[in-house]
Amino acid sequence: MSALALNSSAARLIVRGQDTLAIGLRVAGWSATTLMATLGVVTLFFFVLGSFSIDGTMLQLNNLASRYVAADGARQAQFQTILFSTLGIAFALIGVFRRSSLRAAFRLTGDDA
């Protein structure tokens, strides 16, 4: 094999690695943004539950926390299951609405040789 062929092969490997890293960073950013939007929906839910006031929201959170601590282990596990299932569904729904930006994360628009 000539030195030119080895150089070209190494350059392709470097570009492929850079593309993989770029896609990985874009997908990580998409996931982080979707997760933050999901947590924002939960925050909005508690804000609505508290009649759009900080005082009401804190009272509702205090009520939830005191009931959670007073519950036995089985009820706490049931609550955790409901909470994480709801968060997963919300994440999936927000992900569906953001699917075009996820598709865009896999597009490579650089100067590939």
MOPAC internal coordinates of N, CA, C and O (Angstrom, degrees):
PM7 1SCF
backbone

  N    0.0000 0     0.00 0     0.00 0    0    0    0
  C    1.4499 1     0.00 0     0.00 0    1    0    0
  C    1.5226 1   109.75 1     0.00 0    2    1    0
  O    1.2310 1   120.64 1   -40.53 1    3    2    1
  N    1.2710 1   116.39 1   139.47 1    3    2    1
  C    1.4526 1   119.91 1  -178.08 1    5    3    2
  C    1.5238 1   110.14 1   -81.01 1    6    5    3
  O    1.2310 1   121.63 1   -16.09 1    7    6    5
  N    1.2993 1   114.48 1   163.91 1    7    6    5
  C    1.4688 1   120.32 1   179.94 1    9    7    6
  C    1.5231 1   110.95 1   -65.73 1   10    9    7
  O    1.2310 1   120.63 1   148.29 1   11   10    9
  N    1.3271 1   116.41 1   -31.71 1   11   10    9
  C    1.4681 1   119.99 1   179.29 1   13   11   10
  C    1.5285 1   111.02 1   -66.91 1   14   13   11
  O    1.2310 1   120.54 1   139.91 1   15   14   13
  N    1.3301 1   116.56 1   -40.09 1   15   14   13
  C    1.4666 1   120.49 1   178.84 1   17   15   14
  C    1.5227 1   110.69 1   -66.51 1   18   17   15
  O    1.2310 1   120.08 1   140.52 1   19   18   17
  N    1.3301 1   117.44 1   -39.48 1   19   18   17
  C    1.4671 1   120.83 1   177.63 1   21   19   18
  C    1.5206 1   110.86 1   -65.52 1   22   21   19
  O    1.2310 1   120.64 1   138.87 1   23   22   21
  N    1.3255 1   116.38 1   -41.13 1   23   22   21
  C    1.4661 1   120.84 1   178.25 1   25   23   22
  C    1.5202 1   110.86 1   -62.76 1   26   25   23
  O    1.2310 1   120.49 1   137.31 1   27   26   25
  N    1.3220 1   116.66 1   -42.69 1   27   26   25
  C    1.4563 1   121.26 1  -179.68 1   29   27   26
  C    1.5290 1   110.70 1   -65.94 1   30   29   27
  O    1.2310 1   120.59 1   140.03 1   31   30   29
  N    1.3280 1   116.48 1   -39.97 1   31   30   29
  C    1.4641 1   121.03 1   179.08 1   33   31   30
  C    1.5283 1   110.74 1   -65.85 1   34   33   31
  O    1.2310 1   120.30 1   137.42 1   35   34   33
  N    1.3076 1   117.04 1   -42.58 1   35   34   33
  C    1.4670 1   120.74 1   178.58 1   37   35   34
  C    1.5232 1   110.87 1   -65.61 1   38   37   35
  O    1.2310 1   120.60 1   141.00 1   39   38   37
  N    1.3224 1   116.45 1   -39.00 1   39   38   37
  C    1.4704 1   119.71 1   179.14 1   41   39   38
  C    1.5247 1   110.66 1   -64.95 1   42   41   39
  O    1.2310 1   120.37 1   140.61 1   43   42   41
  N    1.3472 1   116.90 1   -39.39 1   43   42   41
  C    1.4695 1   119.60 1   177.95 1   45   43   42
  C    1.5211 1   111.39 1   -64.68 1   46   45   43
  O    1.2310 1   120.24 1   141.02 1   47   46   45
  N    1.3330 1   117.15 1   -38.98 1   47   46   45
  C    1.4632 1   120.54 1   177.68 1   49   47   46
  C    1.5258 1   111.45 1   -64.54 1   50   49   47
  O    1.2310 1   120.51 1   140.25 1   51   50   49
  N    1.3089 1   116.63 1   -39.75 1   51   50   49
  C    1.4642 1   120.60 1   178.77 1   53   51   50
  C    1.5186 1   110.33 1   -65.31 1   54   53   51
  O    1.2310 1   120.43 1   135.01 1   55   54   53
  N    1.3246 1   116.78 1   -44.99 1   55   54   53
  C    1.4679 1   120.56 1   179.67 1   57   55   54
  C    1.5238 1   110.22 1   -64.07 1   58   57   55
  O    1.2310 1   120.14 1   138.66 1   59   58   57
  N    1.3168 1   117.34 1   -41.34 1   59   58   57
  C    1.4663 1   120.94 1   179.28 1   61   59   58
  C    1.5301 1   110.20 1   -63.27 1   62   61   59
  O    1.2310 1   120.26 1   139.31 1   63   62   61
  N    1.3209 1   117.11 1   -40.69 1   63   62   61
  C    1.4630 1   120.61 1   177.30 1   65   63   62
  C    1.5211 1   111.96 1   -65.15 1   66   65   63
  O    1.2310 1   120.73 1   139.24 1   67   66   65
  N    1.3190 1   116.20 1   -40.76 1   67   66   65
  C    1.4658 1   119.93 1   177.86 1   69   67   66
  C    1.5195 1   111.07 1   -65.21 1   70   69   67
  O    1.2310 1   120.36 1   140.09 1   71   70   69
  N    1.3262 1   116.92 1   -39.91 1   71   70   69
  C    1.4687 1   120.41 1   177.35 1   73   71   70
  C    1.5221 1   110.84 1   -63.04 1   74   73   71
  O    1.2310 1   120.43 1   138.04 1   75   74   73
  N    1.3243 1   116.78 1   -41.96 1   75   74   73
  C    1.4641 1   120.84 1   178.98 1   77   75   74
  C    1.5189 1   110.95 1   -62.60 1   78   77   75
  O    1.2310 1   120.36 1   136.58 1   79   78   77
  N    1.3174 1   116.91 1   -43.42 1   79   78   77
  C    1.4660 1   120.18 1   178.23 1   81   79   78
  C    1.5248 1   111.62 1   -64.91 1   82   81   79
  O    1.2310 1   120.36 1   139.30 1   83   82   81
  N    1.3186 1   116.92 1   -40.70 1   83   82   81
  C    1.4659 1   120.12 1   179.31 1   85   83   82
  C    1.5258 1   110.92 1   -63.85 1   86   85   83
  O    1.2310 1   120.39 1   136.55 1   87   86   85
  N    1.3221 1   116.86 1   -43.45 1   87   86   85
  C    1.4677 1   120.22 1   178.21 1   89   87   86
  C    1.5232 1   110.01 1   -64.79 1   90   89   87
  O    1.2310 1   120.24 1   138.67 1   91   90   89
  N    1.3236 1   117.15 1   -41.33 1   91   90   89
  C    1.4619 1   120.62 1   178.53 1   93   91   90
  C    1.5173 1   112.34 1   -60.34 1   94   93   91
  O    1.2310 1   120.48 1   137.81 1   95   94   93
  N    1.3254 1   116.69 1   -42.19 1   95   94   93
  C    1.4678 1   120.37 1   178.12 1   97   95   94
  C    1.5231 1   111.32 1   -66.48 1   98   97   95
  O    1.2310 1   120.38 1   140.43 1   99   98   97
  N    1.3244 1   116.88 1   -39.57 1   99   98   97
  C    1.4716 1   119.63 1   178.97 1  101   99   98
  C    1.5275 1   111.29 1   -65.54 1  102  101   99
  O    1.2310 1   120.29 1   138.10 1  103  102  101
  N    1.3292 1   117.05 1   -41.90 1  103  102  101
  C    1.4691 1   120.67 1   179.40 1  105  103  102
  C    1.5264 1   110.12 1   -67.85 1  106  105  103
  O    1.2310 1   120.08 1   141.64 1  107  106  105
  N    1.3273 1   117.45 1   -38.36 1  107  106  105
  C    1.4649 1   119.97 1   176.68 1  109  107  106
  C    1.5272 1   110.67 1   -63.68 1  110  109  107
  O    1.2310 1   120.34 1   139.43 1  111  110  109
  N    1.3171 1   116.96 1   -40.57 1  111  110  109
  C    1.4657 1   120.33 1   176.79 1  113  111  110
  C    1.5120 1   112.13 1   -65.29 1  114  113  111
  O    1.2310 1   120.37 1   139.88 1  115  114  113
  N    1.3350 1   116.89 1   -40.12 1  115  114  113
  C    1.4645 1   120.73 1   177.33 1  117  115  114
  C    1.5210 1   110.30 1   -62.99 1  118  117  115
  O    1.2310 1   120.72 1   136.56 1  119  118  117
  N    1.3306 1   116.24 1   -43.44 1  119  118  117
  C    1.4673 1   120.28 1  -179.94 1  121  119  118
  C    1.5204 1   111.28 1   -64.84 1  122  121  119
  O    1.2310 1   120.24 1   137.65 1  123  122  121
  N    1.3299 1   117.14 1   -42.35 1  123  122  121
  C    1.4623 1   120.48 1   179.54 1  125  123  122
  C    1.5262 1   111.02 1   -64.66 1  126  125  123
  O    1.2310 1   120.40 1   138.30 1  127  126  125
  N    1.3195 1   116.85 1   -41.70 1  127  126  125
  C    1.4657 1   120.25 1   179.07 1  129  127  126
  C    1.5230 1   111.12 1   -65.11 1  130  129  127
  O    1.2310 1   120.33 1   138.16 1  131  130  129
  N    1.3213 1   116.97 1   -41.84 1  131  130  129
  C    1.4603 1   120.80 1   178.98 1  133  131  130
  C    1.5252 1   110.68 1   -66.12 1  134  133  131
  O    1.2310 1   120.11 1   140.58 1  135  134  133
  N    1.3219 1   117.40 1   -39.42 1  135  134  133
  C    1.4639 1   120.76 1   177.21 1  137  135  134
  C    1.5229 1   111.00 1   -64.26 1  138  137  135
  O    1.2310 1   120.25 1   137.75 1  139  138  137
  N    1.3221 1   117.12 1   -42.25 1  139  138  137
  C    1.4690 1   119.86 1   178.69 1  141  139  138
  C    1.5267 1   111.01 1   -65.50 1  142  141  139
  O    1.2310 1   119.95 1   143.12 1  143  142  141
  N    1.3171 1   117.70 1   -36.88 1  143  142  141
  C    1.4684 1   120.48 1   176.54 1  145  143  142
  C    1.5236 1   110.49 1   -65.59 1  146  145  143
  O    1.2310 1   120.15 1   141.82 1  147  146  145
  N    1.3247 1   117.31 1   -38.18 1  147  146  145
  C    1.4642 1   121.40 1   177.65 1  149  147  146
  C    1.5222 1   110.66 1   -63.60 1  150  149  147
  O    1.2310 1   120.22 1   134.89 1  151  150  149
  N    1.3180 1   117.18 1   -45.11 1  151  150  149
  C    1.4651 1   120.17 1   177.91 1  153  151  150
  C    1.5246 1   110.85 1   -66.64 1  154  153  151
  O    1.2310 1   120.08 1   149.02 1  155  154  153
  N    1.3169 1   117.45 1   -30.98 1  155  154  153
  C    1.4609 1   120.88 1   175.08 1  157  155  154
  C    1.5176 1   112.01 1   -65.92 1  158  157  155
  O    1.2310 1   120.24 1   143.98 1  159  158  157
  N    1.3310 1   117.15 1   -36.02 1  159  158  157
  C    1.4685 1   120.79 1   176.54 1  161  159  158
  C    1.5256 1   109.83 1   -64.65 1  162  161  159
  O    1.2310 1   120.18 1   139.09 1  163  162  161
  N    1.3326 1   117.26 1   -40.91 1  163  162  161
  C    1.4679 1   120.95 1   177.66 1  165  163  162
  C    1.5236 1   110.08 1   -63.90 1  166  165  163
  O    1.2310 1   120.31 1   136.88 1  167  166  165
  N    1.3174 1   117.01 1   -43.12 1  167  166  165
  C    1.4636 1   120.75 1   178.09 1  169  167  166
  C    1.5204 1   110.90 1   -62.38 1  170  169  167
  O    1.2310 1   120.49 1   136.70 1  171  170  169
  N    1.3108 1   116.67 1   -43.30 1  171  170  169
  C    1.4659 1   120.62 1   177.51 1  173  171  170
  C    1.5242 1   111.04 1   -61.96 1  174  173  171
  O    1.2310 1   120.07 1   141.19 1  175  174  173
  N    1.3336 1   117.47 1   -38.81 1  175  174  173
  C    1.4611 1   121.27 1   177.93 1  177  175  174
  C    1.5290 1   110.79 1   -59.44 1  178  177  175
  O    1.2310 1   120.21 1   133.61 1  179  178  177
  N    1.3229 1   117.20 1   -46.39 1  179  178  177
  C    1.4633 1   119.49 1   179.66 1  181  179  178
  C    1.5213 1   111.38 1   -68.99 1  182  181  179
  O    1.2310 1   120.26 1   147.12 1  183  182  181
  N    1.3171 1   117.10 1   -32.88 1  183  182  181
  C    1.4621 1   120.25 1   177.45 1  185  183  182
  C    1.5268 1   110.44 1   -66.58 1  186  185  183
  O    1.2310 1   120.26 1   139.67 1  187  186  185
  N    1.3294 1   117.11 1   -40.33 1  187  186  185
  C    1.4693 1   121.21 1   176.30 1  189  187  186
  C    1.5263 1   109.84 1   -66.78 1  190  189  187
  O    1.2310 1   120.48 1   138.27 1  191  190  189
  N    1.3227 1   116.68 1   -41.73 1  191  190  189
  C    1.4624 1   121.11 1   179.42 1  193  191  190
  C    1.5241 1   111.41 1   -62.10 1  194  193  191
  O    1.2310 1   120.24 1   149.21 1  195  194  193
  N    1.3223 1   117.15 1   -30.79 1  195  194  193
  C    1.4601 1   122.43 1   178.68 1  197  195  194
  C    1.5133 1   113.53 1   -90.34 1  198  197  195
  O    1.2310 1   119.97 1  -158.35 1  199  198  197
  N    1.3128 1   117.67 1    21.65 1  199  198  197
  C    1.4732 1   123.77 1   177.52 1  201  199  198
  C    1.5264 1   112.80 1    59.80 1  202  201  199
  O    1.2310 1   120.27 1  -141.94 1  203  202  201
  N    1.2975 1   117.09 1    38.06 1  203  202  201
  C    1.4679 1   123.65 1   176.17 1  205  203  202
  C    1.5250 1   112.68 1    58.09 1  206  205  203
  O    1.2310 1   120.43 1  -145.70 1  207  206  205
  N    1.3210 1   116.78 1    34.30 1  207  206  205
  C    1.4640 1   120.46 1   175.15 1  209  207  206
  C    1.5247 1   108.41 1  -133.91 1  210  209  207
  O    1.2310 1   121.36 1   -31.13 1  211  210  209
  N    1.3159 1   115.01 1   148.87 1  211  210  209
  C    1.4626 1   119.69 1   178.88 1  213  211  210
  C    1.5272 1   110.14 1   -64.86 1  214  213  211
  O    1.2310 1   120.40 1   139.42 1  215  214  213
  N    1.3367 1   116.85 1   -40.58 1  215  214  213
  C    1.4667 1   120.37 1   179.85 1  217  215  214
  C    1.5281 1   111.00 1   -60.77 1  218  217  215
  O    1.2310 1   120.53 1   133.13 1  219  218  217
  N    1.3199 1   116.60 1   -46.87 1  219  218  217
  C    1.4631 1   120.30 1   179.20 1  221  219  218
  C    1.5181 1   112.22 1   -64.20 1  222  221  219
  O    1.2310 1   120.70 1   141.70 1  223  222  221
  N    1.3308 1   116.27 1   -38.30 1  223  222  221
  C    1.4584 1   120.45 1   178.69 1  225  223  222
  C    1.5180 1   110.65 1   -64.17 1  226  225  223
  O    1.2310 1   120.50 1   135.74 1  227  226  225
  N    1.3299 1   116.65 1   -44.26 1  227  226  225
  C    1.4634 1   120.16 1   179.48 1  229  227  226
  C    1.5273 1   111.40 1   -65.81 1  230  229  227
  O    1.2310 1   120.16 1   143.77 1  231  230  229
  N    1.3226 1   117.30 1   -36.23 1  231  230  229
  C    1.4637 1   120.15 1   176.70 1  233  231  230
  C    1.5307 1   110.62 1   -64.39 1  234  233  231
  O    1.2310 1   120.14 1   137.89 1  235  234  233
  N    1.3200 1   117.34 1   -42.11 1  235  234  233
  C    1.4611 1   120.41 1   178.91 1  237  235  234
  C    1.5341 1   111.31 1   -65.99 1  238  237  235
  O    1.2310 1   120.45 1   139.69 1  239  238  237
  N    1.3233 1   116.75 1   -40.31 1  239  238  237
  C    1.4640 1   119.86 1   177.70 1  241  239  238
  C    1.5214 1   111.13 1   -65.95 1  242  241  239
  O    1.2310 1   120.29 1   141.15 1  243  242  241
  N    1.3501 1   117.06 1   -38.85 1  243  242  241
  C    1.4608 1   121.27 1   177.02 1  245  243  242
  C    1.5234 1   109.97 1   -62.87 1  246  245  243
  O    1.2310 1   120.40 1   136.59 1  247  246  245
  N    1.3265 1   116.84 1   -43.41 1  247  246  245
  C    1.4593 1   121.45 1   178.48 1  249  247  246
  C    1.5311 1   110.51 1   -61.11 1  250  249  247
  O    1.2310 1   120.39 1   134.48 1  251  250  249
  N    1.3162 1   116.86 1   -45.52 1  251  250  249
  C    1.4580 1   121.10 1   179.49 1  253  251  250
  C    1.5274 1   110.95 1   -62.92 1  254  253  251
  O    1.2310 1   120.61 1   134.65 1  255  254  253
  N    1.3316 1   116.44 1   -45.35 1  255  254  253
  C    1.4596 1   120.42 1  -177.96 1  257  255  254
  C    1.5256 1   111.72 1   -64.97 1  258  257  255
  O    1.2310 1   120.04 1   137.45 1  259  258  257
  N    1.3324 1   117.52 1   -42.55 1  259  258  257
  C    1.4667 1   119.45 1  -178.98 1  261  259  258
  C    1.5274 1   110.98 1   -66.32 1  262  261  259
  O    1.2310 1   120.02 1   142.11 1  263  262  261
  N    1.3123 1   117.56 1   -37.89 1  263  262  261
  C    1.4670 1   120.17 1   178.12 1  265  263  262
  C    1.5286 1   111.16 1   -71.00 1  266  265  263
  O    1.2310 1   120.24 1   145.06 1  267  266  265
  N    1.3236 1   117.15 1   -34.94 1  267  266  265
  C    1.4625 1   120.44 1   178.76 1  269  267  266
  C    1.5230 1   110.43 1   -66.00 1  270  269  267
  O    1.2310 1   120.32 1   135.86 1  271  270  269
  N    1.3298 1   116.98 1   -44.14 1  271  270  269
  C    1.4655 1   120.94 1  -178.66 1  273  271  270
  C    1.5258 1   110.61 1   -67.53 1  274  273  271
  O    1.2310 1   120.06 1   144.27 1  275  274  273
  N    1.3274 1   117.48 1   -35.73 1  275  274  273
  C    1.4683 1   121.10 1  -178.36 1  277  275  274
  C    1.5270 1   112.68 1   -75.84 1  278  277  275
  O    1.2310 1   119.66 1   162.19 1  279  278  277
  N    1.3192 1   118.25 1   -17.81 1  279  278  277
  C    1.4691 1   121.32 1  -177.05 1  281  279  278
  C    1.5235 1   110.81 1   -74.93 1  282  281  279
  O    1.2310 1   121.08 1   -24.71 1  283  282  281
  N    1.3385 1   115.54 1   155.29 1  283  282  281
  C    1.4609 1   119.66 1   176.66 1  285  283  282
  C    1.5316 1   109.62 1   -77.76 1  286  285  283
  O    1.2310 1   120.65 1    -5.60 1  287  286  285
  N    1.3223 1   116.36 1   174.40 1  287  286  285
  C    1.4630 1   121.51 1  -174.59 1  289  287  286
  C    1.5143 1   114.32 1   -60.89 1  290  289  287
  O    1.2310 1   120.52 1   142.53 1  291  290  289
  N    1.3322 1   116.61 1   -37.47 1  291  290  289
  C    1.4677 1   119.68 1  -178.98 1  293  291  290
  C    1.5256 1   111.01 1   -66.62 1  294  293  291
  O    1.2310 1   120.45 1   138.93 1  295  294  293
  N    1.3191 1   116.75 1   -41.07 1  295  294  293
  C    1.4696 1   120.32 1   178.97 1  297  295  294
  C    1.5275 1   110.63 1   -68.45 1  298  297  295
  O    1.2310 1   120.28 1   142.64 1  299  298  297
  N    1.3337 1   117.07 1   -37.36 1  299  298  297
  C    1.4628 1   119.88 1   177.06 1  301  299  298
  C    1.5274 1   110.67 1   -64.18 1  302  301  299
  O    1.2310 1   120.67 1   138.52 1  303  302  301
  N    1.3267 1   116.32 1   -41.48 1  303  302  301
  C    1.4674 1   119.76 1   178.20 1  305  303  302
  C    1.5249 1   110.73 1   -64.59 1  306  305  303
  O    1.2310 1   120.41 1   141.33 1  307  306  305
  N    1.3263 1   116.81 1   -38.67 1  307  306  305
  C    1.4638 1   120.64 1   177.90 1  309  307  306
  C    1.5284 1   110.35 1   -64.26 1  310  309  307
  O    1.2310 1   120.43 1   137.92 1  311  310  309
  N    1.3322 1   116.78 1   -42.08 1  311  310  309
  C    1.4624 1   120.71 1   178.30 1  313  311  310
  C    1.5260 1   110.75 1   -63.82 1  314  313  311
  O    1.2310 1   120.41 1   137.30 1  315  314  313
  N    1.3266 1   116.82 1   -42.70 1  315  314  313
  C    1.4633 1   120.11 1   179.01 1  317  315  314
  C    1.5275 1   111.02 1   -61.98 1  318  317  315
  O    1.2310 1   120.65 1   140.15 1  319  318  317
  N    1.3279 1   116.37 1   -39.85 1  319  318  317
  C    1.4658 1   120.14 1   177.92 1  321  319  318
  C    1.5241 1   110.72 1   -62.17 1  322  321  319
  O    1.2310 1   120.87 1   134.27 1  323  322  321
  N    1.3222 1   115.93 1   -45.73 1  323  322  321
  C    1.4662 1   119.99 1   179.39 1  325  323  322
  C    1.5260 1   110.36 1   -63.44 1  326  325  323
  O    1.2310 1   120.48 1   135.62 1  327  326  325
  N    1.3332 1   116.69 1   -44.38 1  327  326  325
  C    1.4647 1   121.17 1  -178.03 1  329  327  326
  C    1.5240 1   111.36 1   -62.53 1  330  329  327
  O    1.2310 1   120.32 1   130.24 1  331  330  329
  N    1.3375 1   117.00 1   -49.76 1  331  330  329
  C    1.4604 1   119.39 1  -176.78 1  333  331  330
  C    1.5257 1   111.87 1   -70.80 1  334  333  331
  O    1.2310 1   120.06 1   148.13 1  335  334  333
  N    1.3245 1   117.49 1   -31.87 1  335  334  333
  C    1.4675 1   119.69 1   174.96 1  337  335  334
  C    1.5258 1   110.54 1   -64.95 1  338  337  335
  O    1.2310 1   120.99 1   136.42 1  339  338  337
  N    1.3272 1   115.71 1   -43.58 1  339  338  337
  C    1.4639 1   120.12 1   178.99 1  341  339  338
  C    1.5266 1   110.97 1   -64.25 1  342  341  339
  O    1.2310 1   120.43 1   137.95 1  343  342  341
  N    1.3316 1   116.78 1   -42.05 1  343  342  341
  C    1.4650 1   119.77 1   177.53 1  345  343  342
  C    1.5296 1   111.00 1   -63.70 1  346  345  343
  O    1.2310 1   120.17 1   140.09 1  347  346  345
  N    1.3184 1   117.28 1   -39.91 1  347  346  345
  C    1.4624 1   120.72 1   178.01 1  349  347  346
  C    1.5178 1   112.36 1   -63.56 1  350  349  347
  O    1.2310 1   120.86 1   137.80 1  351  350  349
  N    1.3302 1   115.97 1   -42.20 1  351  350  349
  C    1.4670 1   119.89 1   178.11 1  353  351  350
  C    1.5242 1   110.44 1   -65.46 1  354  353  351
  O    1.2310 1   120.50 1   137.51 1  355  354  353
  N    1.3450 1   116.64 1   -42.49 1  355  354  353
  C    1.4687 1   119.99 1   178.67 1  357  355  354
  C    1.5281 1   110.52 1   -63.38 1  358  357  355
  O    1.2310 1   120.23 1   138.67 1  359  358  357
  N    1.3451 1   117.16 1   -41.33 1  359  358  357
  C    1.4642 1   121.00 1   178.05 1  361  359  358
  C    1.5268 1   110.15 1   -61.40 1  362  361  359
  O    1.2310 1   120.57 1   136.54 1  363  362  361
  N    1.3311 1   116.52 1   -43.46 1  363  362  361
  C    1.4676 1   120.37 1   179.98 1  365  363  362
  C    1.5233 1   111.39 1   -64.87 1  366  365  363
  O    1.2310 1   120.20 1   137.78 1  367  366  365
  N    1.3270 1   117.22 1   -42.22 1  367  366  365
  C    1.4665 1   119.81 1   179.49 1  369  367  366
  C    1.5267 1   111.57 1   -65.42 1  370  369  367
  O    1.2310 1   120.52 1   136.23 1  371  370  369
  N    1.3222 1   116.61 1   -43.77 1  371  370  369
  C    1.4631 1   119.45 1   178.29 1  373  371  370
  C    1.5291 1   109.37 1   -65.48 1  374  373  371
  O    1.2310 1   120.34 1   142.91 1  375  374  373
  N    1.3291 1   116.95 1   -37.09 1  375  374  373
  C    1.4602 1   120.75 1   176.25 1  377  375  374
  C    1.5166 1   112.61 1   -61.87 1  378  377  375
  O    1.2310 1   120.60 1   142.36 1  379  378  377
  N    1.3317 1   116.45 1   -37.64 1  379  378  377
  C    1.4718 1   120.14 1   177.28 1  381  379  378
  C    1.5236 1   110.06 1   -64.05 1  382  381  379
  O    1.2310 1   120.50 1   138.24 1  383  382  381
  N    1.3225 1   116.65 1   -41.76 1  383  382  381
  C    1.4635 1   119.40 1   179.12 1  385  383  382
  C    1.5290 1   111.85 1   -68.69 1  386  385  383
  O    1.2310 1   120.10 1   155.91 1  387  386  385
  N    1.3309 1   117.41 1   -24.09 1  387  386  385
  C    1.4612 1   121.20 1  -178.63 1  389  387  386
  C    1.5331 1   112.29 1  -103.48 1  390  389  387
  O    1.2310 1   119.79 1  -162.75 1  391  390  389
  N    1.3236 1   118.00 1    17.25 1  391  390  389
  C    1.4580 1   120.98 1  -173.97 1  393  391  390
  C    1.5221 1   113.38 1   -63.38 1  394  393  391
  O    1.2310 1   119.58 1   151.04 1  395  394  393
  N    1.3047 1   118.41 1   -28.96 1  395  394  393
  C    1.4697 1   119.00 1  -179.78 1  397  395  394
  C    1.5262 1   110.80 1   -68.35 1  398  397  395
  O    1.2310 1   120.41 1   144.12 1  399  398  397
  N    1.3213 1   116.82 1   -35.88 1  399  398  397
  C    1.4658 1   118.18 1   177.52 1  401  399  398
  C    1.5279 1   111.04 1   -72.24 1  402  401  399
  O    1.2310 1   120.00 1   152.65 1  403  402  401
  N    1.3368 1   117.61 1   -27.35 1  403  402  401
  C    1.4628 1   119.74 1   174.71 1  405  403  402
  C    1.5246 1   110.17 1   -70.06 1  406  405  403
  O    1.2310 1   120.41 1   139.18 1  407  406  405
  N    1.3234 1   116.82 1   -40.82 1  407  406  405
  C    1.4655 1   120.00 1   176.26 1  409  407  406
  C    1.5245 1   110.80 1   -62.00 1  410  409  407
  O    1.2310 1   120.66 1   141.28 1  411  410  409
  N    1.3277 1   116.34 1   -38.72 1  411  410  409
  C    1.4643 1   120.15 1  -179.50 1  413  411  410
  C    1.5254 1   111.56 1   -66.34 1  414  413  411
  O    1.2310 1   120.15 1   155.17 1  415  414  413
  N    1.3273 1   117.32 1   -24.83 1  415  414  413
  C    1.4638 1   120.24 1   179.74 1  417  415  414
  C    1.5239 1   111.65 1   -66.18 1  418  417  415
  O    1.2310 1   120.05 1   156.51 1  419  418  417
  N    1.3156 1   117.51 1   -23.49 1  419  418  417
  C    1.4596 1   121.00 1  -178.22 1  421  419  418
  C    1.5244 1   113.23 1   -93.33 1  422  421  419
  O    1.2310 1   119.95 1   178.34 1  423  422  421
  N    1.3164 1   117.69 1    -1.66 1  423  422  421
  C    1.4657 1   120.44 1   177.44 1  425  423  422
  C    1.5201 1   109.56 1   -82.97 1  426  425  423
  O    1.2310 1   121.17 1   -45.87 1  427  426  425
  N    1.2936 1   115.37 1   134.13 1  427  426  425
  C    1.4608 1   121.04 1   177.59 1  429  427  426
  C    1.5171 1   107.86 1  -108.04 1  430  429  427
  O    1.2310 1   120.71 1   -57.69 1  431  430  429
  N    1.3222 1   116.24 1   122.31 1  431  430  429
  C    1.4612 1   119.67 1  -176.56 1  433  431  430
  C    1.5202 1   112.08 1  -121.21 1  434  433  431
  O    1.2310 1   120.30 1  -164.73 1  435  434  433
  N    1.3217 1   117.03 1    15.27 1  435  434  433
  C    1.4613 1   119.25 1  -178.81 1  437  435  434
  C    1.5170 1   111.82 1   -80.06 1  438  437  435
  O    1.2310 1   121.01 1     0.80 1  439  438  437
  N    1.3240 1   115.67 1  -179.20 1  439  438  437
  C    1.4615 1   121.60 1   177.58 1  441  439  438
  C    1.5175 1   108.33 1   -86.74 1  442  441  439
  O    1.2310 1   120.44 1   -91.51 1  443  442  441
  N    1.3158 1   116.76 1    88.49 1  443  442  441
  C    1.4563 1   120.78 1   179.16 1  445  443  442
  C    1.5165 1   109.23 1   -86.62 1  446  445  443
  O    1.2310 1   121.22 1   -47.55 1  447  446  445
  N    1.2991 1   115.28 1   132.45 1  447  446  445
  C    1.4601 1   119.68 1  -179.45 1  449  447  446
  C    1.5020 1   111.42 1   -89.43 1  450  449  447
  O    1.2310 1   120.10 1   180.00 1  451  450  449

